């Protein structure tokens, strides 16, 4: 089977979204490692397809509508593109489509950034700032509560299993590092365990796991690369 997709990737919650969906779709793909701790996201070739110098990014060599390969950056846009192209996990009737879309954007604008900040100030910041730790830990707790209430009377976030669930899952994986206890959120915990048991989620979650050998630690040089960025000319 031809491999249509190049996935520019590093094993993080945002990267897992794309590999989980591709595994669910059964679509062959090629991982192009982008070592964000080594600064590979700033290389000119990568910036041509991902101008925000962030992974993941996707190149589809057999795009919808034909023509030249198409490149897409931003993980939420990649999920939408792949789901629409394959006709799965993102329904296209207006009511159902926007039910999924609002939870996808909720993850992109809320859960991901807030969990990322909690993770940063709890794990990576050299100066442990109590206010920042409390601010973001509490906000992640609030967002977990939103999911927990949402999942009280339904199996998944937006009707059937969808790209919204895939997007959120990776950001719940490191819940302990975010200062959370899933036992406080029984509906969320049930949802999390349901996704965790899916074979495609397991494969996508562990795609490229061998790329990282840091044991969950980060060098000071990597911190400078990841957290010391400013605008360039």
Backbone torsions as a table, in degrees:
resi	resn	phi	psi	omega
1	UNK	NA	133.3	-178.9
2	UNK	-66.9	144.5	175.9
3	UNK	-96.4	109.3	-176.5
4	UNK	-87.4	-24.1	-167.8
5	UNK	-112.7	130.2	166.0
6	UNK	-103.9	124.7	-179.8
7	UNK	-111.0	114.1	177.7
8	UNK	-85.3	116.8	-152.3
9	UNK	-151.0	149.9	164.6
10	UNK	-143.1	143.1	-173.3
11	UNK	-71.6	88.1	177.2
12	UNK	-135.6	170.4	178.4
13	UNK	-54.1	-38.2	178.8
14	UNK	-71.4	-37.2	176.3
15	UNK	-66.9	-40.1	-178.4
16	UNK	-59.8	-32.8	-179.6
17	UNK	-52.2	-46.7	-173.2
18	UNK	-72.7	-45.0	-179.1
19	UNK	-67.9	-34.1	175.9
20	UNK	-62.7	-47.1	179.9
21	UNK	-62.7	-44.6	179.6
22	UNK	-62.0	-37.4	176.1
23	UNK	-67.2	-39.9	177.4
24	UNK	-63.6	-36.2	179.7
25	UNK	-77.6	-16.4	-174.4
26	UNK	68.3	29.1	-176.7
27	UNK	-96.3	121.7	178.6
28	UNK	-63.3	144.0	-179.9
29	UNK	-149.2	160.1	179.8
30	UNK	-116.8	125.6	177.8
31	UNK	-85.2	127.2	172.2
32	UNK	-108.4	103.5	-174.3
33	UNK	-64.1	134.8	173.4
34	UNK	-123.1	96.5	-176.7
35	UNK	-75.7	98.7	-173.5
36	UNK	-70.9	-24.3	177.1
37	UNK	-75.7	-18.0	178.6
38	UNK	-101.1	-1.4	176.2
39	UNK	85.8	15.9	-178.2
40	UNK	-67.4	-16.8	178.8
41	UNK	-71.0	-8.2	179.7
42	UNK	-101.7	1.4	-179.3
43	UNK	-70.9	140.9	-174.3
44	UNK	-54.5	-39.8	-179.2
45	UNK	-62.1	-38.7	178.8
46	UNK	-71.9	-38.0	-178.5
47	UNK	-64.2	-21.8	177.3
48	UNK	-65.7	-29.5	179.8
49	UNK	-107.1	-14.9	-179.1
50	UNK	-138.5	79.3	-172.9
51	UNK	-65.0	-13.0	177.3
52	UNK	-88.4	8.1	-176.9
53	UNK	43.5	48.1	174.5
54	UNK	-134.3	143.0	170.1
55	UNK	-96.8	161.1	6.1
56	UNK	-85.2	165.1	169.7
57	UNK	-141.5	158.4	-176.4
58	UNK	-130.1	138.4	167.6
59	UNK	-119.0	122.0	178.1
60	UNK	-103.5	116.6	-178.3
61	UNK	-85.4	-5.5	176.8
62	UNK	-134.9	68.3	-168.6
63	UNK	-73.5	162.0	172.4
64	UNK	-57.9	134.6	179.8
65	UNK	84.0	-3.6	177.9
66	UNK	77.9	-167.7	178.0
67	UNK	89.0	-162.6	-177.5
68	UNK	-67.5	157.6	176.3
69	UNK	-53.9	148.5	179.1
70	UNK	-115.9	140.2	175.8
71	UNK	-113.0	143.3	-177.8
72	UNK	-136.7	132.4	171.5
73	UNK	-117.0	170.0	-171.3
74	UNK	78.6	118.9	-172.1
75	UNK	-61.3	-37.1	179.4
76	UNK	-65.2	-40.8	177.8
77	UNK	-65.5	-37.3	177.7
78	UNK	-63.1	-43.8	178.2
79	UNK	-60.2	-45.5	-179.8
80	UNK	-62.4	-44.2	-178.8
81	UNK	-60.6	-51.0	-177.2
82	UNK	-64.9	-41.3	-179.5
83	UNK	-65.7	-39.8	178.2
84	UNK	-68.2	-43.3	-178.6
85	UNK	-61.3	-42.6	-176.7
86	UNK	-90.4	-8.1	177.4
87	UNK	67.8	34.5	-179.2
88	UNK	-142.3	147.7	171.3
89	UNK	71.3	4.8	173.0
90	UNK	-149.4	90.2	-176.4
91	UNK	-62.1	150.0	-173.9
92	UNK	-105.3	-2.5	170.8
93	UNK	-69.7	139.4	-169.3
94	UNK	-52.9	-47.7	-176.1
95	UNK	-61.6	-48.3	-178.0
96	UNK	-71.8	-37.2	-179.2
97	UNK	-59.4	-46.4	-176.3
98	UNK	-81.4	-17.7	169.9
99	UNK	-62.8	-44.6	177.5
100	UNK	-70.4	-44.8	-174.5
101	UNK	-60.3	-39.6	-176.7
102	UNK	-66.6	-33.3	177.7
103	UNK	-77.5	-29.5	173.5
104	UNK	-65.3	-46.5	179.3
105	UNK	-68.2	-30.7	175.1
106	UNK	-60.6	-41.2	177.1
107	UNK	-67.4	-45.8	-176.2
108	UNK	-63.7	-38.3	-175.5
109	UNK	-95.7	-16.7	-174.9
110	UNK	-124.3	-72.4	-172.8
111	UNK	-57.5	-47.7	-177.7
112	UNK	-63.4	-55.6	-179.4
113	UNK	-61.1	-41.4	-177.9
114	UNK	-70.6	-42.0	176.8
115	UNK	-64.3	-37.7	177.9
116	UNK	-63.3	-40.2	178.4
117	UNK	-69.3	-39.8	176.6
118	UNK	-60.2	-45.0	179.4
119	UNK	-61.2	-43.3	-178.0
120	UNK	-61.5	-53.0	-174.1
121	UNK	-73.2	-26.7	178.4
122	UNK	-81.7	-35.0	-170.8
123	UNK	-107.9	-39.3	-166.4
124	UNK	-108.0	-28.7	-175.9
125	UNK	-64.4	131.2	178.6
126	UNK	-69.3	-34.4	175.8
127	UNK	-97.7	116.9	-178.9
128	UNK	-82.7	101.5	-176.2
129	UNK	-95.8	110.7	-174.0
130	UNK	-58.3	-41.3	-178.6
131	UNK	-61.5	-46.6	-178.8
132	UNK	-65.1	-42.5	179.0
133	UNK	-60.9	-47.3	-179.5
134	UNK	-65.8	-41.8	-178.2
135	UNK	-58.1	-51.0	-174.3
136	UNK	-81.3	-31.6	175.3
137	UNK	-63.8	-42.0	178.9
138	UNK	-67.0	-38.2	-179.6
139	UNK	-68.2	-39.1	174.4
140	UNK	-62.5	-40.0	177.2
141	UNK	-59.3	-42.6	178.0
142	UNK	-62.2	-43.9	-178.9
143	UNK	-67.4	-38.3	173.2
144	UNK	-59.2	-38.5	178.3
145	UNK	-64.2	-37.0	176.3
146	UNK	-60.8	-46.1	177.8
147	UNK	-64.1	-40.7	-177.8
148	UNK	-61.6	-42.5	177.7
149	UNK	-67.4	-40.9	-179.8
150	UNK	-60.6	-37.8	-174.5
151	UNK	-88.4	6.8	-178.3
152	UNK	-65.9	-30.9	-175.7
153	UNK	-127.2	22.1	179.9
154	UNK	-153.9	155.4	-177.3
155	UNK	-78.1	-37.1	-176.9
156	UNK	-127.4	172.0	-171.4
157	UNK	-68.8	-33.5	-171.6
158	UNK	-139.9	60.4	-178.2
159	UNK	84.9	-124.2	178.3
160	UNK	-71.5	162.9	174.8
161	UNK	-52.1	131.8	-170.4
162	UNK	-149.8	-179.9	177.4
163	UNK	-63.5	-21.6	175.9
164	UNK	-64.8	-42.2	177.8
165	UNK	-65.9	-43.2	180.0
166	UNK	-61.9	-37.9	-179.4
167	UNK	-66.8	-39.4	-175.8
168	UNK	-78.9	-31.6	-171.6
169	UNK	-53.9	-50.6	-175.0
170	UNK	-60.7	-27.7	-179.4
171	UNK	-82.5	-9.1	173.8
172	UNK	-95.7	-21.0	-179.4
173	UNK	-50.2	-49.2	-178.7
174	UNK	-89.6	41.6	-173.0
175	UNK	-59.6	-34.8	-178.6
176	UNK	-66.2	-39.4	178.7
177	UNK	-69.3	-18.5	175.9
178	UNK	-89.4	2.2	177.9
179	UNK	79.5	28.0	-176.4
180	UNK	-115.3	155.8	176.7
181	UNK	-124.4	114.1	-176.9
182	UNK	-64.8	-20.1	176.8
183	UNK	-65.0	-19.0	176.2
184	UNK	-77.4	-10.7	-174.6
185	UNK	-133.3	76.0	-171.2
186	UNK	-62.0	-35.8	179.1
187	UNK	-70.2	-41.9	176.2
188	UNK	-63.0	-40.7	-179.9
189	UNK	-63.3	-42.2	178.0
190	UNK	-61.7	-44.5	176.7
191	UNK	-60.5	-46.2	-178.5
192	UNK	-60.5	-44.7	-179.8
193	UNK	-67.9	-32.9	176.9
194	UNK	-63.2	-47.4	178.7
195	UNK	-67.2	-41.7	-178.4
196	UNK	-58.4	-30.0	-177.6
197	UNK	-81.7	-11.9	-178.8
198	UNK	-72.1	128.3	-178.6
199	UNK	-57.2	-39.7	-179.2
200	UNK	-67.0	-36.3	176.6
201	UNK	-64.6	-42.3	178.5
202	UNK	-61.5	-43.6	180.0
203	UNK	-66.1	-44.5	179.8
204	UNK	-66.2	-37.7	-179.7
205	UNK	-64.7	-31.9	-176.3
206	UNK	-102.5	5.1	176.7
207	UNK	-61.0	128.5	178.6
208	UNK	69.9	17.0	-178.8
209	UNK	-61.2	-28.4	-179.5
210	UNK	-72.6	-9.3	179.8
211	UNK	-71.2	-24.9	-176.7
212	UNK	-105.3	129.0	177.2
213	UNK	-128.7	25.2	-174.7
214	UNK	-90.5	-3.8	178.7
215	UNK	61.8	22.7	-180.0
216	UNK	87.6	1.2	177.7
217	UNK	-97.4	172.5	179.9
218	UNK	-143.7	132.7	179.5
219	UNK	-72.6	160.6	177.6
220	UNK	-64.2	-34.5	178.3
221	UNK	-64.9	-42.7	178.2
222	UNK	-63.4	-38.4	177.6
223	UNK	-60.8	-41.6	179.0
224	UNK	-61.6	-40.2	-179.2
225	UNK	-68.1	-44.3	-173.7
226	UNK	-80.2	-35.8	-168.9
227	UNK	-113.4	1.8	-177.9
228	UNK	-114.4	28.2	-173.4
229	UNK	-83.2	141.5	172.1
230	UNK	-133.4	171.3	180.0
231	UNK	-61.9	145.2	175.1
232	UNK	-114.9	157.7	-178.4
233	UNK	-67.3	NA	NA
